[in-house]
Amino acid sequence: MPDPIALIPVQKAKKPLYFGIDVGGTSMKFGLVDSDGASIDLNEKGEKGQPLNVAKIETERDPKKATSHIFREIKALIDRLGLDMKEIGGVGLGVPGTMDYATELLRRPPNIPSWEGFPMCKELSNQLGVPVVFCNDANAAAYGEYWIGSAKGQKSVALLTLGTGIGCGIIIEGRSVDGATGYGGECGHIIVDIAPTAKLCGCGQRGHLETYAAAIGLARRTIAVTDVKQCPLRNRITPETRLGEIPKLIYEEAEKGDEVALELILEAAEYLAIGIVSLLNTVDPGCILLGGAMTFGGNGSPIGRKYIDRVREEVKARSFPAIAQGLTLEFATLGGDAGYIGAAGLAREHVLSSGK
């Protein structure tokens, strides 16, 4: 698990401050960040009495109601901290899916399609009196790592988030790679298998990286393997087992020493490396980070370390030597905090670059 974010009291924060909001399908996380990337103590305590750096509210499907809820939450946080709105530089909304940056409108975001086409940034900006910007949630997380996380000090970074699918955020010289149509960074759909029988991706196309290296693809591969191989996994997977639960079972068995489970994890690492090489040959970032739910314990686990070592080995074997020699390839460190920190950071970048 990533280390907890170190919090500072608002009195010690470097102004102006920026709100970052990590928008999920069921809840939204609000955090407040200063101009150096430090997270502000929100003057609330969690269940175990620890200070909190995020506030959460339910994600409202109706975009007008969502706008009102976001406005009220921001105002409540400002009042609680004894701040004036003049001390807030801007607000970043990290949202899944793609967006039209020219119009600042979302293109059918997953889980909240009703937000499509609604001018939320404009509405919130009018109400708050500060700039409000959308950013892709993967790019927001990547910017968080670039600003204060594992990629701090790097000129460029690509963060691959490994879960049900594979998300990717790319930051070059402090700017997110969004693309002409908002589809920049969709690296989960890099093609790694061109055979007509290649596995079908959830997007409807065949042979994409996430179909081989993310949780659902790994789960399906595991079912196919355990149908023909005797191993502990065979007894743990039943018709009632959900696909999303299987990677955790694989990890548990690999920790116990099961060679089949470890082989499946390392095979996923090889496919991930193939996708990373295509990314390196296209963008040449100096740093690749791996995050998300499917990192097999990360640096805190022997299995996680074997996983990333295999990725490194395959990347080195398949890359141009000059790229491989200077590449940093590590696990991300900010965990679930990367989204709101990066959204705040991208809002700050927008304000600085626009001169507003």
C-alpha positions as CSV (number, residue, x, y, z in Angstrom):
1,M,0.0,0.0,0.0
2,P,1.2,3.5,-0.7
3,D,2.3,5.6,2.2
4,P,-0.3,8.1,3.5
5,I,-0.1,11.6,2.1
6,A,1.6,14.0,4.4
7,L,-0.8,16.8,5.2
8,I,-0.1,20.4,6.1
9,P,-2.4,22.9,7.9
10,V,-4.0,25.5,5.7
11,Q,-2.1,28.3,7.5
12,K,1.2,26.9,6.1
13,A,0.0,26.4,2.5
14,K,1.4,28.3,-0.4
15,K,-1.3,30.3,-2.1
16,P,-3.2,30.2,-4.3
17,L,-4.8,26.8,-3.5
18,Y,-6.5,24.5,-6.0
19,F,-9.3,22.0,-5.6
20,G,-9.0,18.6,-7.2
21,I,-12.0,16.4,-7.6
22,D,-11.7,12.8,-8.6
23,V,-15.0,11.8,-10.1
24,G,-16.0,8.2,-9.9
25,G,-19.1,6.3,-10.9
26,T,-20.5,6.2,-7.3
27,S,-18.6,8.9,-5.4
28,M,-16.5,12.1,-5.9
29,K,-13.4,12.8,-3.8
30,F,-12.5,16.4,-3.0
31,G,-9.0,17.5,-2.0
32,L,-7.3,20.8,-1.6
33,V,-3.7,21.3,-2.8
34,D,-1.4,24.2,-2.4
35,S,0.8,25.7,-5.2
36,D,3.6,23.3,-4.3
37,G,1.4,20.2,-4.5
38,A,1.1,19.7,-0.7
39,S,-2.3,18.4,0.4
40,I,-4.3,20.4,3.0
41,D,-5.6,19.0,6.2
42,L,-9.4,19.5,5.9
43,N,-9.9,19.8,9.6
44,E,-11.9,16.5,9.8
45,K,-11.1,13.2,11.4
46,G,-11.5,9.7,9.9
47,E,-12.9,6.6,11.6
48,K,-9.6,6.0,13.4
49,G,-9.1,9.6,14.4
50,Q,-6.6,10.4,11.7
51,P,-6.8,13.8,9.8
52,L,-8.5,13.6,6.4
53,N,-7.2,15.0,3.1
54,V,-10.3,14.2,1.1
55,A,-14.1,14.7,1.5
56,K,-16.5,12.4,-0.4
57,I,-20.0,12.9,-1.7
58,E,-22.2,10.7,-3.9
59,T,-21.9,11.2,-7.6
60,E,-25.2,12.6,-8.8
61,R,-26.4,11.4,-12.2
62,D,-28.3,14.6,-13.0
63,P,-25.6,17.0,-14.2
64,K,-27.4,20.1,-12.9
65,K,-27.8,18.5,-9.4
66,A,-24.2,17.4,-9.6
67,T,-23.0,20.9,-10.3
68,S,-25.0,22.2,-7.3
69,H,-23.6,19.5,-5.0
70,I,-20.0,20.2,-6.1
71,F,-20.6,24.0,-5.5
72,R,-22.0,23.4,-2.0
73,E,-19.2,21.0,-1.0
74,I,-16.5,23.4,-2.2
75,K,-18.1,26.3,-0.3
76,A,-18.5,24.2,2.8
77,L,-14.8,23.2,2.7
78,I,-13.8,26.9,2.2
79,D,-15.9,28.0,5.1
80,R,-14.6,25.2,7.4
81,L,-11.0,26.2,6.7
82,G,-11.6,29.9,7.1
83,L,-10.6,30.7,3.5
84,D,-11.8,33.3,1.1
85,M,-12.7,32.4,-2.5
86,K,-10.0,34.8,-3.6
87,E,-7.4,32.4,-2.3
88,I,-8.6,29.6,-4.7
89,G,-6.8,29.6,-8.0
90,G,-9.0,27.0,-9.8
91,V,-10.7,23.7,-9.7
92,G,-9.8,20.5,-11.7
93,L,-12.4,17.8,-12.3
94,G,-10.8,14.4,-13.1
95,V,-13.4,12.5,-15.1
96,P,-13.3,9.0,-16.8
97,G,-13.6,9.0,-20.5
98,T,-12.8,11.5,-23.2
99,M,-13.7,15.1,-23.7
100,D,-13.8,17.8,-26.3
101,Y,-11.3,20.2,-25.0
102,A,-12.3,23.0,-27.4
103,T,-15.9,23.1,-26.0
104,E,-15.0,21.8,-22.5
105,L,-17.8,19.1,-22.9
106,L,-17.6,15.4,-22.0
107,R,-18.1,12.7,-24.5
108,R,-20.3,10.1,-22.8
109,P,-18.2,9.4,-19.7
110,P,-18.5,5.8,-18.4
111,N,-20.9,5.3,-15.5
112,I,-22.3,8.9,-15.8
113,P,-23.4,9.2,-19.5
114,S,-26.0,11.8,-18.5
115,W,-23.1,14.3,-18.0
116,E,-22.4,14.2,-21.7
117,G,-22.7,17.6,-23.4
118,F,-23.5,19.5,-20.1
119,P,-21.5,22.7,-19.6
120,M,-20.5,21.8,-16.1
121,C,-17.1,23.7,-16.2
122,K,-18.8,26.9,-17.4
123,E,-21.6,26.6,-14.8
124,L,-19.3,25.9,-11.9
125,S,-16.9,28.6,-13.0
126,N,-19.7,31.2,-13.1
127,Q,-20.9,30.1,-9.6
128,L,-17.4,30.0,-8.0
129,G,-15.7,32.8,-9.8
130,V,-12.6,30.8,-10.6
131,P,-11.5,28.7,-13.6
132,V,-12.8,25.1,-13.7
133,V,-11.4,22.5,-16.1
134,F,-12.1,18.9,-17.0
135,C,-9.3,16.5,-17.3
136,N,-9.2,12.8,-18.0
137,D,-8.9,10.8,-14.7
138,A,-5.9,8.8,-15.9
139,N,-4.0,12.0,-17.0
140,A,-4.9,13.5,-13.6
141,A,-3.4,10.5,-11.8
142,A,-0.3,10.7,-14.0
143,Y,0.1,14.4,-13.3
144,G,-0.1,13.7,-9.6
145,E,2.7,11.3,-9.8
146,Y,4.7,13.7,-12.1
147,W,4.2,16.6,-9.7
148,I,4.9,15.1,-6.3
149,G,5.0,11.3,-6.7
150,S,7.2,8.6,-8.2
151,A,8.0,10.7,-11.3
152,K,8.9,13.9,-9.4
153,G,11.9,15.4,-11.2
154,Q,11.2,13.6,-14.5
155,K,10.5,15.6,-17.6
156,S,7.9,13.1,-18.9
157,V,5.9,10.1,-17.5
158,A,3.4,7.6,-18.6
159,L,1.2,6.0,-15.8
160,L,-0.5,2.7,-16.6
161,T,-3.3,1.9,-14.3
162,L,-3.9,-1.8,-14.2
163,G,-7.4,-3.0,-13.2
164,T,-10.4,-4.4,-15.0
165,G,-8.9,-2.7,-18.1
166,I,-5.8,-0.6,-18.6
167,G,-5.9,3.2,-18.3
168,C,-3.0,5.4,-19.2
169,G,-2.1,9.0,-18.6
170,I,0.9,10.7,-20.3
171,I,2.5,13.9,-19.2
172,I,5.2,15.6,-21.3
173,E,7.0,18.7,-20.0
174,G,4.1,19.3,-17.6
175,R,1.3,19.0,-20.2
176,S,-1.1,16.1,-20.5
177,V,-1.2,14.3,-23.9
178,D,-4.9,14.6,-24.7
179,G,-4.9,14.2,-28.5
180,A,-6.8,15.9,-31.2
181,T,-10.1,14.2,-30.3
182,G,-9.5,13.6,-26.6
183,Y,-8.3,10.0,-27.1
184,G,-4.7,10.5,-26.3
185,G,-3.3,7.9,-23.9
186,E,-5.7,5.1,-24.7
187,C,-2.8,2.7,-24.4
188,G,-4.9,-0.2,-23.1
189,H,-5.9,-0.5,-26.8
190,I,-2.4,-0.9,-28.2
191,I,-2.6,-3.9,-30.4
192,V,-0.4,-6.8,-29.2
193,D,-1.9,-9.7,-31.2
194,I,-2.9,-9.3,-34.9
195,A,-4.2,-12.9,-35.4
196,P,-7.8,-13.3,-36.6
197,T,-8.4,-15.4,-33.5
198,A,-6.9,-12.7,-31.1
199,K,-8.9,-12.2,-28.0
200,L,-11.9,-9.8,-28.2
201,C,-11.5,-6.6,-26.2
202,G,-14.4,-5.0,-24.4
203,C,-14.3,-2.2,-27.0
204,G,-15.3,-4.6,-29.7
205,Q,-11.9,-4.9,-31.4
206,R,-9.4,-7.8,-31.2
207,G,-5.9,-8.2,-29.8
208,H,-5.7,-5.2,-27.5
209,L,-3.3,-5.0,-24.6
210,E,-5.8,-4.8,-21.8
211,T,-7.4,-8.1,-23.1
212,Y,-4.1,-9.8,-22.3
213,A,-2.6,-7.9,-19.4
214,A,-5.5,-6.6,-17.4
215,A,-7.7,-8.3,-14.8
216,I,-10.5,-9.7,-17.0
217,G,-8.1,-10.9,-19.6
218,L,-6.0,-12.6,-17.0
219,A,-9.0,-14.2,-15.4
220,R,-10.2,-15.7,-18.7
221,R,-6.7,-17.0,-19.4
222,T,-6.6,-18.6,-16.0
223,I,-9.9,-20.4,-16.5
224,A,-8.6,-21.7,-19.8
225,V,-5.4,-22.9,-18.2
226,T,-7.0,-24.5,-15.2
227,D,-9.3,-26.4,-17.4
228,V,-6.3,-28.5,-18.6
229,K,-3.8,-28.2,-15.7
230,Q,-4.1,-29.5,-12.2
231,C,-3.3,-26.8,-9.7
232,P,-4.7,-25.2,-6.5
233,L,-6.4,-22.5,-8.6
234,R,-8.6,-25.1,-10.2
235,N,-10.3,-25.9,-6.9
236,R,-10.8,-22.2,-6.0
237,I,-12.5,-21.1,-9.2
238,T,-16.2,-22.1,-9.3
239,P,-19.0,-21.1,-11.7
240,E,-20.0,-18.5,-9.0
241,T,-16.6,-16.9,-9.0
242,R,-16.7,-13.5,-10.6
243,L,-14.0,-12.7,-13.2
244,G,-12.8,-9.7,-11.3
245,E,-12.1,-11.8,-8.2
246,I,-9.8,-14.2,-10.0
247,P,-6.6,-12.1,-10.1
248,K,-6.6,-11.9,-6.3
249,L,-6.9,-15.7,-6.1
250,I,-4.0,-16.0,-8.5
251,Y,-1.9,-13.7,-6.4
252,E,-2.7,-15.6,-3.2
253,E,-1.8,-18.9,-4.8
254,A,1.4,-17.5,-6.2
255,E,2.4,-16.2,-2.7
256,K,1.9,-19.8,-1.5
257,G,4.4,-21.0,-4.2
258,D,2.0,-22.3,-6.9
259,E,4.0,-22.3,-10.2
260,V,1.0,-22.1,-12.4
261,A,-0.3,-19.0,-10.7
262,L,3.1,-17.4,-10.9
263,E,3.4,-18.3,-14.6
264,L,0.1,-16.6,-15.3
265,I,1.2,-13.4,-13.6
266,L,4.5,-13.4,-15.5
267,E,2.8,-14.0,-18.8
268,A,0.6,-10.9,-18.1
269,A,3.8,-9.0,-17.4
270,E,5.3,-10.0,-20.8
271,Y,2.2,-8.7,-22.6
272,L,2.3,-5.5,-20.6
273,A,6.0,-5.1,-21.6
274,I,5.1,-5.5,-25.3
275,G,2.6,-2.7,-25.0
276,I,5.0,-0.5,-23.1
277,V,7.6,-0.9,-25.8
278,S,5.1,0.5,-28.4
279,L,4.5,3.4,-26.0
280,L,8.2,4.0,-25.6
281,N,8.8,4.0,-29.4
282,T,6.0,6.5,-29.8
283,V,6.4,9.0,-27.0
284,D,9.8,8.1,-25.4
285,P,8.9,9.1,-21.8
286,G,11.7,9.0,-19.3
287,C,9.5,7.2,-16.7
288,I,6.9,4.5,-16.8
289,L,4.8,3.9,-13.7
290,L,2.5,1.0,-12.9
291,G,-0.5,1.6,-10.6
292,G,-4.0,0.5,-10.1
293,A,-5.5,-2.5,-8.3
294,M,-3.6,-5.3,-10.2
295,T,0.0,-4.8,-9.2
296,F,0.2,-8.0,-7.1
297,G,1.3,-6.3,-3.9
298,G,3.7,-3.9,-5.5
299,N,7.1,-3.5,-4.0
300,G,5.7,-4.8,-0.7
301,S,5.4,-8.3,-2.0
302,P,7.9,-10.8,-3.6
303,I,5.3,-11.5,-6.3
304,G,4.9,-7.8,-7.1
305,R,8.6,-7.5,-7.4
306,K,8.9,-10.5,-9.6
307,Y,6.1,-9.1,-11.8
308,I,7.7,-5.7,-12.3
309,D,11.1,-7.3,-12.8
310,R,9.7,-9.4,-15.6
311,V,8.2,-6.3,-17.2
312,R,11.6,-4.6,-17.0
313,E,13.4,-7.6,-18.5
314,E,11.0,-7.8,-21.4
315,V,11.1,-4.1,-22.0
316,K,14.9,-4.1,-22.0
317,A,15.0,-7.0,-24.4
318,R,12.6,-5.5,-26.9
319,S,13.5,-1.7,-26.7
320,F,16.2,0.4,-28.3
321,P,19.2,0.2,-26.0
322,A,19.3,4.0,-25.6
323,I,15.6,4.0,-24.4
324,A,16.0,1.1,-22.0
325,Q,19.2,2.4,-20.5
326,G,17.7,5.7,-19.3
327,L,14.2,4.4,-18.5
328,T,12.8,4.5,-15.0
329,L,10.1,1.8,-14.6
330,E,8.6,1.7,-11.1
331,F,5.3,1.3,-9.2
332,A,3.3,4.4,-8.6
333,T,3.3,5.7,-5.0
334,L,0.3,8.0,-4.5
335,G,-2.4,5.3,-4.9
336,G,-5.9,6.7,-4.7
337,D,-4.7,10.2,-3.9
338,A,-3.1,10.7,-7.3
339,G,-6.4,11.6,-9.0
340,Y,-7.4,14.6,-6.9
341,I,-3.8,15.9,-6.6
342,G,-3.3,15.6,-10.3
343,A,-6.6,17.2,-11.1
344,A,-5.7,20.2,-8.9
345,G,-2.3,20.3,-10.6
346,L,-3.7,20.3,-14.1
347,A,-6.1,23.2,-13.0
348,R,-3.0,25.0,-11.8
349,E,-1.2,24.3,-15.1
350,H,-4.2,25.6,-17.0
351,V,-4.3,28.9,-15.0
352,L,-0.6,29.5,-15.3
353,S,-0.6,28.8,-19.1
354,S,-3.7,30.9,-19.8
355,G,-2.6,33.8,-17.6
356,K,-6.0,33.9,-15.9
